[in-house]
Structures are given as C-alpha cells and as structure tokens.
Amino acid sequence: MKSASKRRTKIKRDPNRYPKNLNRKKVQALINYYENQTDDEAISEAEAAYKNPAFTMMAIPVELVPKVQRLISKRAG
C-alpha cells in the first residue's frame, strides 16, 4: 500500500508555448491590463509610442514582413 506522501498528483502541463521570458501568468497579466484599459488610456499609450524618438512606424508590404522580421531578429542577436 502506497503512503499518501509518496503519491504524486498529476499536474496538467500548459500546452501553450511562450516567447522567452513569458509564461502563462505574465501573459494573463498582459491580457487583463489591455482588457481593462479605458479608451482614453489606450489612446494615450498609442500616442506616446508614436512620439518615442527611438522607434519609427512604417507600412511594410505583407509579402516583405517575413524578411523584415528576420532582419530584426539578426540585429537583436
């Protein structure tokens, strides 16, 4: 007879794959943040992103997106 302390409960493994430095808890926190954001907060956040001098926004033809993503990945290391 197995003792209660030796029994192992099966923990369901999360079937999702997350980017580096993210997990289910962090992703859920992001979802909650954006789902509970007011329209005014969302607009302010978007405006601030466009004003950041470290970045630029541009339109890229859809067929070139994979190439641009590869270039960004290479540069990021």
C-alpha positions as CSV (number, residue, x, y, z in Angstrom):
1,M,0.0,0.0,0.0
2,K,1.4,3.4,-1.0
3,S,1.5,6.1,1.6
4,A,-0.2,9.4,0.9
5,S,3.2,11.3,0.9
6,K,4.5,9.1,-2.0
7,R,1.5,9.6,-4.2
8,R,2.1,12.1,-6.9
9,T,-0.7,14.2,-8.3
10,K,-0.6,14.8,-12.0
11,I,-0.3,18.4,-12.9
12,K,-1.6,19.3,-16.3
13,R,1.1,20.9,-18.3
14,D,0.3,24.1,-20.1
15,P,0.1,23.2,-23.8
16,N,1.0,26.7,-24.9
17,R,4.4,27.8,-26.0
18,Y,5.5,31.2,-24.8
19,P,8.2,33.6,-26.0
20,K,11.4,33.8,-24.0
21,N,10.8,35.5,-20.6
22,L,7.0,35.0,-20.8
23,N,4.8,32.4,-19.1
24,R,1.1,31.8,-18.6
25,K,0.9,34.2,-15.6
26,K,2.7,37.1,-17.4
27,V,0.5,36.6,-20.5
28,Q,-2.6,36.6,-18.4
29,A,-1.5,39.8,-16.7
30,L,-1.0,41.5,-20.1
31,I,-4.4,40.3,-21.3
32,N,-6.0,41.7,-18.1
33,Y,-4.1,45.0,-18.5
34,Y,-5.4,45.6,-22.0
35,E,-8.9,44.3,-21.5
36,N,-9.4,46.6,-18.5
37,Q,-7.8,49.7,-20.2
38,T,-10.1,52.6,-20.9
39,D,-10.3,54.1,-24.4
40,D,-8.5,57.2,-23.2
41,E,-5.7,55.2,-21.6
42,A,-5.3,53.2,-24.9
43,I,-5.2,56.4,-27.0
44,S,-2.6,57.9,-24.6
45,E,-0.4,54.8,-24.8
46,A,-0.6,54.7,-28.6
47,E,0.2,58.4,-28.9
48,A,3.2,58.0,-26.6
49,A,4.5,55.1,-28.7
50,Y,4.4,57.3,-31.9
51,K,6.3,60.1,-30.1
52,N,9.2,57.9,-29.0
53,P,12.2,59.0,-30.9
54,A,13.9,55.6,-30.5
55,F,11.4,54.0,-32.9
56,T,9.7,54.6,-36.2
57,M,6.4,53.4,-37.6
58,M,6.2,52.4,-41.2
59,A,4.0,50.5,-43.6
60,I,5.6,47.3,-45.0
61,P,4.1,45.3,-47.8
62,V,2.7,42.0,-46.4
63,E,5.0,39.8,-48.6
64,L,8.1,41.5,-47.1
65,V,7.1,41.1,-43.4
66,P,8.9,37.8,-43.0
67,K,12.1,39.3,-44.4
68,V,11.9,42.3,-42.2
69,Q,11.3,40.1,-39.2
70,R,14.4,38.1,-40.0
71,L,16.5,41.2,-40.3
72,I,15.3,42.5,-36.9
73,S,16.0,39.1,-35.3
74,K,19.5,39.1,-36.7
75,R,20.2,42.5,-35.4
76,A,18.7,41.7,-32.0
77,G,21.1,38.8,-31.8
